[in-house]
Structures are given as C-alpha cells and as structure tokens.
Amino acid sequence: MSEAALISQIADRVLARLKASDPSQVIVGISNRHVHLSDADFRALFGYAAPKVKKEVRQRGEFAAEETVTLHGPKGAMARVRVMGPNRPRTQVELSRTDCFALGIDAPMAQSGHLDDAAPIEIEGPAGRISLEHAVIVAGRHIHMSPEAAGALGLRDQDRVSVRFPGERGARLDNFLIRVKDSYLPELHLDTDEGNAVGARTGDHVEICRN
C-alpha cells in the first residue's frame, strides 16, 4: 500500500470513530423490497418451518434469508423478493412506492407492524401460494435507537426528527420516526426511492437535526 493510500485509510477510520462518538450522527441502511413471514405462511410457501440465514443485518437477531418469493399484484409480478428472518407474528410486505406502482397496489405508508389498513397481495413460493388481505405497506422513514442513544439526544420512542443528508443531492428530510428498543443499534432506514432521491447509500453517516 502506498503512503498516500495508507494516510487516506487512517483518516477514514478516524472520521468514522468521531462520527460514532457523536449521537447526532447515525448510519444509513437502504431498505430494498422485502417480506417478513409468519410461521404458518412460511410453511405454506416453503414446506418447512423457518428461514435459513444468508446474511446477518445490522440489527441484532435479524437476517436476510436464503429464501425468496414472487409477489403477484393486479398489474404484474415481482420475482426473487428477499425473505427476512426470523419469522414474525404477522406477514408483512415492505415495498417502495415505485414497486407499488409496478404491481398495481395501493399500499399505505405505515409503521412496521401496523397492518390493519395494509394492502392485499398474493405471495408465491416453491411449495405454495397464499393470498393476504392486509400485508403490504410502504414503510415510513424511521431511525432505530437504543434507550441510551435516544436519551443522549433527549428523544423518546415515537418522537419525530429531521435529518440532514450531505452530498451533491443532499437535503433535509423531516418526519423520521424514532423507534426505541433495548436491542436496537442506531440505524436510519430509508427505502430505495428516498435513498436515491438524496443520493444516500447503506453505510453513509447522516446528521439528526437538533433544531
């Protein structure tokens, strides 16, 4: 490694540590379309009990599974949509607004787990096909935080904050929902539509606005 490359690498690591020590700096996770399945729906689609781990994600205990499904809507189908694990009490399909247009689905923007008004969908797996009346949402922008991280910023669960995104397409976006749980690591979630709009990528650091 050249001296210039080594200096650049060291500078990047120092900057990352400085950002990590500032509670207003949070790492970005861009969320592509994905599906969370209940135990019963997973078995109906795959013929066995639980998803297999393909890749761990940042939040503890959660993972991208080996399994994928095909989504069917009024206007077409979308194949190889990733299943996320572990299984959940209710099946939830998270799509971007662009995905919804492509499938012909009128899904509400909602917080994860709030499915009473979610849109209908058909899901196909290698062992079967299911039809659900309330499953599809466009996940609202949100930030995961531990109680300690939230407390350092004077925030509580269900608060709303604004976030400043740097770069040529940078912008300030409002109405990020704060979600607080003991197991959470600080992480901001945007879908692909919003991430592309502000030029954000997974692993970027952005700033929670304090005023």
PyMOL commands that set and color helices and strands:
alter all, ss='L'
color gray80, all
select helices_A, chain A and resi 3-20+39-46+97-103+147-152+192-198
alter helices_A, ss='H'
color red, helices_A
select strands_A, chain A and resi 25-31+34-36+53-56+63-73+76-85+92-94+109-110+119-125+128-139+142-145+160-165+171-180+187-191+205-208
alter strands_A, ss='S'
color yellow, strands_A
deselect
rebuild
show_as cartoon
